[in-house]
Amino acid sequence: MIITGQRILGILAELRKRDAERIFVFATHGLFIGDSLDILSKSNITEVIVTNSIEMQNPKPKIIQLSLAKLLADTIQRIDLKNL
């Protein structure tokens, strides 16, 4: 889960010291409190990829949301058919 992004920024600095060329961040939930969306989108992270479990009010470049719709629909259907 990404809340403020501060931990990510600390890790980002360390990865840059080690000459990382591209940095991708993945999280299940992107809460993005305060100005964290702006900070992450302006950083030298290549992309931040999160699910749409929490709606983003102001999407930013480099922040990608993946839909959970198909996964949830398939799961509900399997439960309904008792085909776990």
Secondary structure, DSSP 4 states (H G I P E B T S, - for coil): -BSSSHHHHHHHHHHHHTT-S--EEEES-B---TTHHHHHHHSS-SEEEEETTS--SS--TTEEEE--HHHHHHHHHHHHTT--
